[in-house]
Amino acid sequence: MFFRKSYKSLSDEELMEKGRGGSDRELEEIYQRYSQPLLRYFFRMLWQDRNKAQDFLHDLFVKILEKPERFDSSKRFSTWIYSVAHNMCKNEYRKQSFRQAMNGHSIEDKANEIASGEVDKRNFQRSLEEILKAEEEETRTMFVMRYELEMSSIEIAEILQCPEGTVRTRLFNLRKRLAAKLDYYKEILEK
């Protein structure tokens, strides 16, 4: 154990290549690098349901542990893993949509008007969440990837398999809509 190999210096792609050989240590390092950002991603994309987000994170890493050879080594690992996570969310939306249709309800509630009263960062966050709920699933995904996970528009385009220009345009238009709807909070948040 004195000569235990350091995995911190290896790239994600190198870790996955070594993990294909059956070694769990490399995959543990991947988990350490990606578990928290992916948990935040799932939490945001799956109706802020912490239990569901944890289940999806667990399922994702079980898939990787059971079949590390599924990793497409022609892609960057981060792009590949977020593509898998995105597809898991899309599948869940379809399931939820079907369930809701069977119950006669829409999949998402309409955004509430920005509440008046005491304004602070929590109210701003709640208002932002409500506005984002009214957006299309792909636009919400772009928002989370860009502003919470700090991915580039190129990475987002690769994950969502759409042109980079589309990502930039949608994010620009979303920022304009958010600025207009959240203008009420501008002065308060700048204090």
C-alpha positions as CSV (number, residue, x, y, z in Angstrom):
1,M,0.0,0.0,0.0
2,F,3.0,2.3,0.4
3,F,3.3,2.5,-3.4
4,R,-0.4,3.1,-4.1
5,K,-0.8,4.7,-7.4
6,S,-2.2,8.3,-7.6
7,Y,-5.1,8.6,-9.9
8,K,-5.6,12.3,-9.5
9,S,-3.1,13.1,-12.3
10,L,-4.9,10.9,-14.8
11,S,-7.5,12.3,-17.2
12,D,-11.0,11.1,-17.1
13,E,-10.5,9.2,-20.4
14,E,-7.4,7.5,-19.0
15,L,-9.3,6.4,-15.9
16,M,-12.1,4.9,-18.0
17,E,-9.6,3.1,-20.2
18,K,-8.0,1.6,-17.1
19,G,-11.4,0.9,-15.5
20,R,-12.3,-1.3,-18.5
21,G,-9.8,-3.7,-17.2
22,G,-11.9,-4.4,-14.2
23,S,-10.2,-2.1,-11.7
24,D,-12.6,-0.3,-9.4
25,R,-10.1,2.3,-8.1
26,E,-10.2,4.2,-11.4
27,L,-13.9,4.2,-11.4
28,E,-13.9,5.4,-7.7
29,E,-11.9,8.4,-8.9
30,I,-14.4,9.1,-11.6
31,Y,-17.2,9.0,-9.0
32,Q,-15.3,11.4,-6.8
33,R,-14.9,13.9,-9.7
34,Y,-18.4,13.7,-11.0
35,S,-20.9,12.7,-8.3
36,Q,-21.6,16.1,-6.8
37,P,-22.0,18.0,-10.1
38,L,-24.2,15.2,-11.5
39,L,-26.3,15.1,-8.4
40,R,-26.9,18.9,-8.7
41,Y,-27.8,18.4,-12.4
42,F,-30.3,15.6,-11.6
43,F,-31.7,17.6,-8.8
44,R,-32.4,20.6,-11.0
45,M,-33.7,18.6,-14.0
46,L,-35.9,16.2,-11.9
47,W,-38.2,18.7,-10.2
48,Q,-35.8,19.3,-7.3
49,D,-36.6,15.9,-5.9
50,R,-33.5,15.0,-3.9
51,N,-34.4,11.3,-3.6
52,K,-35.0,10.9,-7.3
53,A,-31.8,12.8,-8.1
54,Q,-29.8,10.4,-5.8
55,D,-31.5,7.4,-7.4
56,F,-30.6,8.6,-10.9
57,L,-27.0,9.3,-9.8
58,H,-26.8,5.8,-8.3
59,D,-28.3,4.3,-11.5
60,L,-25.8,6.2,-13.7
61,F,-22.8,5.0,-11.8
62,V,-24.1,1.4,-11.6
63,K,-24.3,1.5,-15.4
64,I,-20.7,2.7,-15.6
65,L,-19.5,0.1,-13.1
66,E,-21.3,-2.8,-14.8
67,K,-20.4,-1.8,-18.4
68,P,-17.4,0.6,-18.5
69,E,-16.9,-0.4,-22.2
70,R,-20.0,1.7,-23.1
71,F,-17.8,4.8,-22.8
72,D,-17.3,6.1,-26.3
73,S,-13.5,6.9,-26.2
74,S,-13.9,9.1,-29.3
75,K,-15.6,11.7,-27.1
76,R,-14.5,13.6,-24.0
77,F,-15.7,11.7,-20.9
78,S,-17.5,14.8,-19.5
79,T,-19.5,15.1,-22.7
80,W,-20.3,11.4,-22.7
81,I,-21.4,11.2,-19.1
82,Y,-23.6,14.3,-19.3
83,S,-25.2,12.9,-22.5
84,V,-26.1,9.8,-20.6
85,A,-27.5,11.8,-17.7
86,H,-29.5,14.0,-20.2
87,N,-30.9,10.9,-21.9
88,M,-31.9,9.5,-18.5
89,C,-33.8,12.7,-17.7
90,K,-35.5,12.7,-21.1
91,N,-36.7,9.1,-20.5
92,E,-38.1,10.2,-17.1
93,Y,-39.9,13.1,-18.7
94,R,-41.5,10.7,-21.1
95,K,-42.6,8.4,-18.3
96,Q,-44.0,11.3,-16.3
97,S,-45.7,12.7,-19.3
98,F,-47.5,9.4,-19.9
99,R,-48.5,9.1,-16.2
100,Q,-49.8,12.7,-16.2
101,A,-51.7,12.2,-19.4
102,M,-53.3,9.2,-17.9
103,N,-54.3,11.3,-14.9
104,G,-55.5,14.2,-17.1
105,H,-52.9,16.7,-15.9
106,S,-50.1,18.6,-17.6
107,I,-46.5,17.6,-16.8
108,E,-45.5,21.0,-15.4
109,D,-47.4,23.7,-13.5
110,K,-47.6,27.1,-15.2
111,A,-45.1,29.6,-13.8
112,N,-46.5,31.7,-10.9
113,E,-46.4,35.4,-10.9
114,I,-43.5,36.9,-9.0
115,A,-44.8,37.3,-5.5
116,S,-44.8,40.7,-3.9
117,G,-43.8,41.2,-0.4
118,E,-40.4,40.7,1.3
119,V,-37.8,40.3,-1.4
120,D,-34.6,38.5,-0.8
121,K,-32.3,36.0,-2.5
122,R,-34.6,33.1,-1.6
123,N,-37.6,34.8,-3.2
124,F,-35.5,35.5,-6.2
125,Q,-34.4,31.9,-6.4
126,R,-38.0,30.7,-6.1
127,S,-39.1,33.1,-8.9
128,L,-36.3,32.0,-11.1
129,E,-37.2,28.3,-10.5
130,E,-40.9,29.0,-11.4
131,I,-39.9,30.9,-14.6
132,L,-37.5,28.1,-15.6
133,K,-40.3,25.5,-15.0
134,A,-42.3,27.2,-17.8
135,E,-39.4,26.8,-20.2
136,E,-38.9,23.9,-22.6
137,E,-37.0,21.0,-21.2
138,E,-34.0,21.5,-23.5
139,T,-33.8,25.2,-22.6
140,R,-33.8,24.3,-18.9
141,T,-31.1,21.8,-19.6
142,M,-29.0,24.4,-21.4
143,F,-29.4,26.8,-18.5
144,V,-28.3,24.3,-15.9
145,M,-25.3,23.1,-17.9
146,R,-24.2,26.7,-18.7
147,Y,-24.8,28.6,-15.5
148,E,-24.6,25.9,-12.8
149,L,-22.2,23.4,-14.3
150,E,-20.3,26.1,-16.1
151,M,-20.0,24.1,-19.4
152,S,-19.1,25.9,-22.6
153,S,-21.6,26.2,-25.4
154,I,-19.5,23.8,-27.4
155,E,-19.8,21.1,-24.7
156,I,-23.5,21.7,-24.4
157,A,-24.0,21.4,-28.2
158,E,-22.1,18.1,-28.1
159,I,-24.2,16.7,-25.3
160,L,-27.5,17.8,-26.7
161,Q,-26.4,17.0,-30.3
162,C,-27.4,20.4,-31.8
163,P,-25.5,23.2,-33.4
164,E,-23.5,25.5,-31.1
165,G,-25.3,28.5,-32.6
166,T,-28.6,27.0,-31.5
167,V,-27.3,26.8,-27.9
168,R,-26.0,30.4,-28.0
169,T,-29.3,31.7,-29.5
170,R,-31.5,29.9,-27.0
171,L,-29.4,31.0,-24.0
172,F,-29.3,34.6,-25.3
173,N,-33.1,34.6,-25.7
174,L,-33.6,32.9,-22.3
175,R,-31.4,35.6,-20.6
176,K,-33.5,38.3,-22.2
177,R,-36.7,36.7,-20.9
178,L,-35.2,36.2,-17.5
179,A,-34.0,39.8,-17.3
180,A,-37.4,41.1,-18.2
181,K,-39.3,38.9,-15.8
182,L,-36.8,39.3,-12.9
183,D,-36.1,43.0,-13.4
184,Y,-38.1,43.6,-10.1
185,Y,-35.1,42.0,-8.2
186,K,-32.3,43.9,-9.9
187,E,-31.8,46.7,-7.4
188,I,-32.3,44.5,-4.4
189,L,-29.7,41.9,-5.5
190,E,-27.2,44.6,-6.4
191,K,-27.1,45.9,-2.8
